[in-house]
Amino acid sequence: MRTAAQQARVVVIGAGQAGLSVAWHLQRAGLVAGDDVVVLDRAPGTGGAWQFRWDALRLGLAHRVHDLPGMHEMGLRFDEADRSRPARDVVAEYYRRFEEHHDLRVRRPVAVTSVRRVSAAAAAAAAAAADTAAAADPDSAAPADADRAAAATSRLVVETRAEDGTVGTIVAEVVVNASGTWGTPFVPWVPGRDAFRGRQLDTTGYRDAADFAGEDVVVVGGGTSGIGFLLELDGVARSTRWFTRRPVVWSEDRALALGAAVAAVEDQDRAARAGRVLPSIVSGTGLPVSRRIRAGLDRGLLRAEPMFTRLDEDGVVTADGEHVHADAVLWATGFRADLRHLAPLHLRTEDGGVVVEDGRSTAEPRLFLAGYGPQASTIGANRAGRRTARQVLAVLAEEDAVASS
């Protein structure tokens, strides 16, 4: 079934840290949530990607979760949260309370299947159709403004699909993409990967160390997820071996780590501006050594080996020819930005990236990418939320000026 076309000034895709931050700032500027600003989230519940994290992960054991703007007025701070509870439950609860308190009216689960550009004529037709539907049934669609649509040179059309299969269309003046990375885990191609008869899971499929009790497990990837898996599997799995594509760099000096983090963000920004595939943040910052990680290093548990050359039916073969038996391979090899629904806009460059300057697409100036590249950290997403909202408001002001001239 297809619903009547709707009209919104801004559509925000994704209700994680970046999407909620942008929506909150836009609401504070006077836009009405659910009408002027429509937030769409494909996930079944609140919490962004955190709702899918594994059972044993606790706040403080991975990247810090920074507070959303507007949380403090509610008396909520992640630094004061109960660390005995799974991180996914805490974040989901806090985000749910945040959405309810600020009445952000997030629509979920609603997947965005495509975003495409339309001409002024097509935008006006879609707006008129929405007006007709609203006149026939005021609850069927948000009010539309055909005159405003006709005055613009173009619009962005957001196609959606609800859990029950209902297809929808929203004609927007601006789209803020905050879809994150959880939906697109990256698993590198290694010879023999299809021949391996054991289990292969990426980070999104990991739930509990107990699932690997008594097994030989190979962990691939030099980031915090891979390290977390190794620490959790210690004493549960029969054996673990750790392989990384690059040497692991540990960071125990906070001042040096901060400088490296700034440099890594700058690398991300340069890549985004050039339209290149975004580099790994961890490769530029090193891994901070917590007390838990120090204990693992001292026990000899966290000993990374060079990446194996191939898999076979029951294990992996190392660079020096050793065969390592494996019942399971965990690919903790990172994620890529989930931009598949933006394919109709033809944003990809020959280098495989998207050209983004200060959070805005250069190829489609009505599109902002919140939480992309240098904004990917939770603190970066928060700061970028305010900046992105200001940019969006400037675009809307220009639209209003054209419509009134």
C-alpha positions as CSV (number, residue, x, y, z in Angstrom):
1,M,0.0,0.0,0.0
2,R,1.2,3.5,-0.7
3,T,0.2,6.5,1.4
4,A,-0.4,10.0,0.1
5,A,2.7,12.2,-0.4
6,Q,3.6,14.4,2.5
7,Q,5.5,17.7,2.8
8,A,8.1,18.7,5.3
9,R,10.7,21.4,5.5
10,V,13.3,19.0,6.9
11,V,13.6,15.2,6.9
12,V,16.2,13.8,9.3
13,I,17.2,10.2,8.5
14,G,18.3,8.4,11.6
15,A,17.7,8.9,15.3
16,G,21.1,8.2,16.8
17,Q,23.3,10.7,18.4
18,A,23.7,12.9,15.3
19,G,20.1,12.8,14.2
20,L,18.6,13.6,17.6
21,S,21.1,16.4,18.1
22,V,20.1,18.1,14.8
23,A,16.4,17.6,15.5
24,W,16.7,19.1,19.0
25,H,18.5,22.2,17.7
26,L,16.0,22.7,14.9
27,Q,13.1,22.4,17.3
28,R,14.7,25.0,19.6
29,A,14.9,27.3,16.6
30,G,11.1,27.1,16.2
31,L,10.5,24.3,13.8
32,V,7.7,21.9,14.8
33,A,8.7,18.3,15.3
34,G,6.5,15.9,13.3
35,D,5.4,18.6,10.9
36,D,8.2,21.0,9.8
37,V,10.9,18.4,10.9
38,V,10.2,14.7,10.4
39,V,12.7,12.3,12.0
40,L,12.7,8.8,10.5
41,D,14.4,5.8,12.1
42,R,14.7,2.3,10.7
43,A,15.5,0.7,14.1
44,P,12.7,-0.9,16.1
45,G,13.5,1.1,19.3
46,T,15.5,4.0,20.7
47,G,19.2,4.1,21.2
48,G,20.6,4.3,17.7
49,A,23.2,1.6,17.1
50,W,23.7,1.0,20.8
51,Q,20.4,-0.9,21.0
52,F,22.1,-3.7,19.0
53,R,25.3,-4.0,21.0
54,W,26.2,-7.2,22.8
55,D,25.1,-8.2,26.3
56,A,28.3,-7.8,28.2
57,L,29.2,-4.3,26.9
58,R,29.0,-1.7,29.6
59,L,29.4,2.1,29.6
60,G,33.1,2.9,30.1
61,L,34.3,-0.3,28.3
62,A,34.2,1.2,24.8
63,H,34.1,4.7,23.3
64,R,32.6,7.2,25.7
65,V,28.9,8.1,25.1
66,H,28.5,11.9,25.3
67,D,25.3,13.5,26.5
68,L,22.8,14.8,24.0
69,P,22.0,18.5,24.1
70,G,19.0,19.0,26.4
71,M,19.8,16.0,28.6
72,H,21.1,17.9,31.5
73,E,17.9,19.8,32.0
74,M,16.3,16.4,32.4
75,G,18.8,15.4,35.1
76,L,20.4,12.8,32.8
77,R,24.2,12.3,32.4
78,F,25.8,9.2,31.0
79,D,28.8,9.6,33.3
80,E,26.4,9.1,36.2
81,A,24.5,6.2,34.7
82,D,24.4,2.7,36.2
83,R,27.4,0.8,34.8
84,S,26.2,-2.5,36.0
85,R,23.5,-2.5,33.3
86,P,24.2,-3.4,29.6
87,A,25.2,-0.2,27.8
88,R,22.5,-0.9,25.1
89,D,19.8,-0.8,27.8
90,V,21.1,2.5,29.4
91,V,21.4,4.3,26.1
92,A,18.1,3.1,24.8
93,E,16.4,4.2,28.0
94,Y,18.0,7.7,28.0
95,Y,17.3,8.3,24.3
96,R,13.7,7.2,24.8
97,R,13.3,9.6,27.7
98,F,15.0,12.3,25.7
99,E,12.7,11.8,22.7
100,E,9.6,11.8,24.9
101,H,10.6,14.8,27.0
102,H,11.3,17.0,23.9
103,D,8.4,15.5,21.9
104,L,10.6,14.8,18.8
105,R,7.9,12.4,17.4
106,V,10.4,10.0,15.8
107,R,8.7,7.7,13.3
108,R,9.9,4.1,13.6
109,P,10.5,1.6,12.3
110,V,10.6,3.3,9.0
111,A,13.3,2.6,6.4
112,V,14.4,5.1,3.9
113,T,14.7,3.3,0.6
114,S,15.8,6.2,-1.6
115,V,16.4,10.0,-1.8
116,R,16.1,11.6,-5.2
117,R,16.1,15.1,-6.6
118,V,13.0,16.4,-8.4
119,S,12.3,19.6,-10.4
120,A,10.2,22.5,-9.3
121,A,7.3,21.2,-11.4
122,A,7.5,17.7,-9.9
123,A,7.8,19.1,-6.4
124,A,4.7,21.3,-6.9
125,A,2.7,18.3,-8.3
126,A,3.7,16.2,-5.2
127,A,2.7,19.1,-2.9
128,A,-0.6,19.6,-4.6
129,A,-1.3,15.8,-4.3
130,A,-0.6,16.1,-0.6
131,D,-2.9,19.1,-0.3
132,T,-5.7,17.1,-2.0
133,A,-5.2,14.1,0.3
134,A,-5.1,16.3,3.4
135,A,-8.4,18.1,2.3
136,A,-10.1,14.7,1.9
137,D,-8.7,13.3,5.1
138,P,-6.9,15.7,7.5
139,D,-5.2,12.8,9.2
140,S,-3.8,11.3,6.1
141,A,-0.9,13.7,5.5
142,A,0.9,16.7,6.9
143,P,-0.3,20.0,5.4
144,A,1.6,20.9,2.2
145,D,2.4,24.3,0.7
146,A,2.3,24.0,-3.1
147,D,3.2,27.7,-3.6
148,R,6.5,27.2,-1.7
149,A,7.3,24.1,-3.6
150,A,6.7,25.7,-7.0
151,A,8.9,28.7,-6.1
152,A,11.9,26.5,-5.4
153,T,14.2,25.2,-8.1
154,S,14.2,21.7,-6.7
155,R,13.2,19.4,-3.8
156,L,14.4,16.2,-2.4
157,V,11.9,13.3,-2.4
158,V,12.4,10.7,0.4
159,E,10.8,7.3,-0.3
160,T,10.1,5.2,2.8
161,R,8.9,1.7,3.7
162,A,7.2,0.9,7.0
163,E,7.4,-2.4,8.9
164,D,4.0,-3.4,7.4
165,G,5.3,-2.8,3.9
166,T,3.5,0.6,3.5
167,V,5.4,2.8,1.1
168,G,5.5,6.5,1.7
169,T,6.8,9.7,0.1
170,I,8.0,12.9,1.8
171,V,8.9,16.0,-0.3
172,A,11.5,17.9,1.7
173,E,13.3,21.2,1.3
174,V,16.3,19.8,3.1
175,V,17.4,16.3,4.1
176,V,19.8,15.6,7.0
177,N,21.3,12.1,6.6
178,A,22.3,10.7,10.0
179,S,22.1,7.0,9.1
180,G,25.4,6.1,10.8
181,T,27.4,2.9,10.0
182,W,25.9,0.0,11.9
183,G,23.9,-1.2,8.8
184,T,27.1,-1.6,6.7
185,P,29.8,-3.6,8.5
186,F,32.9,-4.0,6.5
187,V,34.4,-7.5,6.0
188,P,37.5,-7.6,3.8
189,W,37.9,-10.2,1.1
190,V,40.4,-12.9,2.0
191,P,41.1,-16.0,-0.1
192,G,39.2,-19.0,1.1
193,R,36.6,-17.1,3.0
194,D,33.8,-18.9,1.3
195,A,35.4,-22.3,1.9
196,F,35.5,-22.0,5.7
197,R,33.0,-24.3,7.3
198,G,32.8,-22.8,10.7
199,R,30.9,-19.7,11.8
200,Q,31.7,-16.2,10.6
201,L,30.3,-13.2,12.3
202,D,30.9,-9.5,12.0
203,T,30.5,-7.1,15.0
204,T,26.7,-6.8,14.4
205,G,26.3,-10.5,14.9
206,Y,28.1,-10.9,18.2
207,R,25.9,-11.3,21.3
208,D,27.6,-13.3,24.1
209,A,31.0,-15.0,24.8
210,A,29.1,-18.0,26.0
211,D,28.1,-18.7,22.4
212,F,31.7,-19.6,21.8
213,A,32.3,-21.8,24.9
214,G,35.0,-24.4,24.3
215,E,35.7,-23.2,20.7
216,D,38.8,-22.1,19.0
217,V,38.1,-18.5,17.9
218,V,40.0,-16.2,15.5
219,V,39.4,-12.5,16.0
220,V,40.2,-10.1,13.1
221,G,40.5,-6.4,13.6
222,G,42.6,-3.9,15.6
223,G,39.9,-1.7,17.1
224,T,38.0,-1.6,20.4
225,S,35.4,-4.1,19.4
226,G,38.0,-6.8,18.6
227,I,39.8,-6.1,21.8
228,G,36.5,-6.3,23.7
229,F,35.7,-9.7,22.2
230,L,39.2,-11.1,23.1
231,L,38.8,-9.9,26.7
232,E,35.3,-11.4,27.0
233,L,36.3,-14.7,25.4
234,D,39.2,-15.2,27.7
235,G,38.4,-18.2,29.9
236,V,35.3,-19.1,27.9
237,A,36.6,-20.0,24.5
238,R,39.2,-22.9,24.3
239,S,41.6,-20.6,22.5
240,T,41.8,-17.2,20.8
241,R,44.1,-15.8,18.2
242,W,44.2,-12.2,17.1
243,F,45.0,-11.0,13.6
244,T,45.2,-7.4,12.4
245,R,45.9,-5.8,9.0
246,R,48.1,-3.1,10.6
247,P,50.4,-3.2,13.7
248,V,48.4,-2.2,16.8
249,V,49.6,1.0,18.4
250,W,48.9,1.4,22.1
251,S,48.5,4.9,23.6
252,E,49.1,5.4,27.3
253,D,50.0,9.1,27.2
254,R,46.7,11.1,27.3
255,A,48.3,14.3,25.9
256,L,49.8,12.4,22.9
257,A,46.5,10.5,22.4
258,L,44.6,13.8,22.3
259,G,47.0,15.2,19.7
260,A,46.7,12.0,17.6
261,A,42.9,12.2,17.9
262,V,42.9,15.7,16.5
263,A,45.1,14.7,13.7
264,A,42.9,11.7,12.9
265,V,39.8,13.9,12.7
266,E,41.7,16.2,10.3
267,D,42.6,13.2,8.1
268,Q,38.9,12.3,8.1
269,D,38.0,15.9,7.1
270,R,40.5,16.0,4.3
271,A,39.2,12.7,2.9
272,A,35.6,13.9,3.0
273,R,36.4,17.1,1.2
274,A,38.3,15.2,-1.4
275,G,35.6,12.5,-1.9
276,R,37.8,9.7,-0.8
277,V,36.9,6.6,1.3
278,L,37.2,7.7,4.9
279,P,40.3,6.4,6.8
280,S,40.1,4.5,10.0
281,I,40.1,6.7,13.1
282,V,41.8,4.1,15.2
283,S,44.7,3.8,12.7
284,G,45.4,7.4,13.4
285,T,44.8,7.7,17.1
286,G,46.2,4.5,18.6
287,L,44.3,2.5,21.3
288,P,44.1,3.9,24.8
289,V,45.3,1.5,27.5
290,S,42.7,1.2,30.2
291,R,43.3,-0.9,33.4
292,R,41.3,-3.7,31.8
293,I,43.4,-3.6,28.7
294,R,46.6,-3.4,30.7
295,A,45.6,-6.5,32.5
296,G,45.0,-8.3,29.2
297,L,48.4,-7.1,27.9
298,D,50.1,-8.3,31.0
299,R,48.5,-11.7,30.7
300,G,49.7,-12.0,27.1
301,L,46.1,-12.2,25.9
302,L,46.3,-9.1,23.6
303,R,49.1,-10.2,21.3
304,A,48.3,-9.2,17.7
305,E,49.7,-11.1,14.8
306,P,50.0,-10.1,11.1
307,M,46.9,-10.8,9.0
308,F,46.6,-14.4,7.8
309,T,46.9,-15.0,4.1
310,R,43.9,-17.3,3.6
311,L,41.2,-19.4,5.2
312,D,40.5,-23.1,4.5
313,E,37.8,-25.4,5.6
314,D,38.7,-25.5,9.3
315,G,40.9,-22.5,10.0
316,V,43.3,-19.9,8.8
317,V,46.9,-20.0,7.4
318,T,49.3,-17.4,8.7
319,A,51.9,-15.5,6.7
320,D,54.6,-17.9,7.8
321,G,52.6,-21.0,6.8
322,E,51.2,-22.0,10.2
323,H,47.7,-23.5,10.2
324,V,45.5,-22.2,13.0
325,H,42.4,-24.3,13.7
326,A,39.2,-22.2,14.1
327,D,35.6,-23.0,14.9
328,A,34.6,-19.4,14.4
329,V,36.0,-16.2,12.9
330,L,34.9,-12.9,14.3
331,W,35.4,-10.0,11.8
332,A,35.7,-6.9,13.9
333,T,36.9,-5.0,10.9
334,G,34.9,-1.8,11.2
335,F,32.1,-0.2,9.3
336,R,31.4,2.0,6.3
337,A,29.0,4.9,6.1
338,D,25.5,3.6,5.2
339,L,24.6,5.8,2.2
340,R,22.9,3.2,0.0
341,H,19.6,5.1,0.0
342,L,21.4,8.2,-1.4
343,A,22.4,6.3,-4.6
344,P,19.8,8.1,-6.9
345,L,21.7,11.4,-6.1
346,H,24.9,10.0,-7.7
347,L,27.1,11.4,-5.1
348,R,29.9,8.8,-5.2
349,T,33.2,9.9,-6.7
350,E,35.7,7.8,-8.7
351,D,37.6,7.4,-5.5
352,G,34.6,5.7,-3.8
353,G,33.7,8.5,-1.4
354,V,31.3,11.4,-1.2
355,V,32.5,15.1,-1.3
356,V,31.4,16.7,2.0
357,E,32.5,20.1,3.2
358,D,31.6,21.1,6.7
359,G,28.9,18.4,6.9
360,R,27.3,19.4,3.6
361,S,27.2,17.7,0.2
362,T,28.9,19.8,-2.5
363,A,27.0,17.9,-5.2
364,E,23.6,18.4,-3.6
365,P,23.5,21.5,-1.3
366,R,20.1,20.5,0.1
367,L,21.7,17.4,1.7
368,F,23.6,17.4,4.9
369,L,25.5,14.4,6.3
370,A,25.5,14.6,10.1
371,G,27.8,12.2,11.9
372,Y,29.9,11.6,8.7
373,G,33.7,11.7,8.6
374,P,35.1,14.1,11.2
375,Q,31.7,14.2,12.9
376,A,31.5,10.5,13.5
377,S,32.4,10.5,17.2
378,T,29.6,11.1,19.7
379,I,31.1,14.4,20.8
380,G,31.7,15.3,17.2
381,A,28.1,14.5,16.3
382,N,26.8,16.7,19.2
383,R,28.8,19.7,18.1
384,A,28.0,19.1,14.4
385,G,24.3,18.9,15.3
386,R,24.3,22.6,16.3
387,R,26.3,23.6,13.3
388,T,24.2,21.6,10.9
389,A,21.0,23.0,12.3
390,R,22.3,26.6,11.7
391,Q,23.1,25.7,8.1
392,V,19.7,24.1,7.5
393,L,18.0,27.2,8.9
394,A,20.0,29.4,6.6
395,V,18.8,27.3,3.6
396,L,15.2,27.5,4.8
397,A,15.5,31.3,5.2
398,E,16.7,31.5,1.6
399,E,13.7,29.4,0.5
400,D,11.3,31.7,2.3
401,A,12.9,34.8,0.8
402,V,12.4,33.3,-2.8
403,A,8.9,32.2,-2.0
404,S,7.9,35.7,-0.8
405,S,9.6,37.6,-3.6
